[in-house]
């Protein structure tokens, strides 16, 4: 197995042209400029590792797990973007390579282990390697979110979670995470509560995670600090791997966000 790229390992890093190409492949924008109050963000949608890092020294199956990305979120975000005609920003690189939704000082910004299994390429990330990853993965996503968020009324960051954690089954199927109460959060929770119940879905209010007790870098930076309404949307990933359940979840969320957009909540003066 090839060693992961590291300046300290003596491997030659990518040149400027290669860096530019890798950065261009980091993020995808859907429907830029669409007339919607929403921007959808999927910062954990992808599980790719740029080639020079050789899968961070991990066997390929590890990159197909929830450690590497949010299963089902790429497809769900594309579906919501299409039906809501909303712009979306989709990250392609694995959160193991760099987790944009974490501050740079957090241990899982480039996490060194998978529940006790070492990630060889993240055990001793030197300053040069870190700068390269920032250029390739952080900067393109930062630029895309900054540009696409301009003029949007609300940001919705789309994620999935595992059915079991710490040996405990999670009964919640769709969660709405928020840090500060707002008319937008209230409208989404109330509408999702009604439509979710009709679809037989169990809805969580700051479950299975409580954003008030956790780090939410993306929406802190681009939402709360900019005075924009925002929330994290969490969907249990077993619902996204079954076509029938995926359809039920997608339709419910489409109906919820379409209804909220038609409610008195949006201010049309700030919609691009």
LINRAHU-V975998 format. One record per backbone hydrogen bond with DSSP energy under -0.5 kcal/mol. CO is the residue of the C=O (numbers start at 1). NH is the residue of the N-H. If there is no record, write none. Layout:
co:nh
CO:NH
CO:NH
//
This chain:
co:nh
6:9
6:10
6:11
7:10
15:19
16:20
17:21
18:22
19:23
20:24
21:25
23:26
26:92
26:93
28:90
30:88
31:34
34:36
37:153
37:154
38:87
39:156
40:89
41:158
42:45
42:91
44:70
48:94
50:53
51:54
53:56
54:57
55:58
56:121
59:62
60:63
61:64
62:65
65:68
65:69
68:95
69:71
70:73
72:76
73:77
74:78
75:79
76:80
77:81
78:82
79:83
80:84
81:85
81:86
87:40
88:30
89:42
89:91
90:28
91:46
92:48
94:97
94:98
98:100
99:102
101:217
103:106
106:109
107:110
108:111
109:99
112:119
113:115
114:117
116:118
117:114
118:120
119:122
120:123
124:126
126:130
127:131
128:132
129:133
130:134
131:135
132:136
133:137
133:138
134:139
137:141
138:142
139:143
140:144
141:145
142:146
143:147
144:148
145:149
146:150
147:150
149:152
151:272
153:229
154:39
155:157
155:231
156:41
156:158
157:233
159:235
161:237
163:170
165:168
168:165
169:171
173:236
174:204
175:177
175:234
176:206
177:232
182:186
183:187
184:188
185:189
186:190
187:191
188:192
189:193
190:194
191:195
192:196
193:197
194:198
195:199
196:201
197:200
201:203
202:173
202:174
204:176
204:206
209:211
210:213
211:214
216:220
217:221
218:222
219:223
219:224
220:225
223:226
223:228
224:227
229:155
231:157
232:177
232:234
233:159
234:175
235:161
236:239
237:240
237:241
241:243
242:246
243:247
244:248
245:249
246:250
247:251
248:252
249:253
250:254
251:255
252:256
253:257
254:258
255:259
256:260
257:261
258:262
259:263
260:263
263:266
266:268
267:270
268:271
//
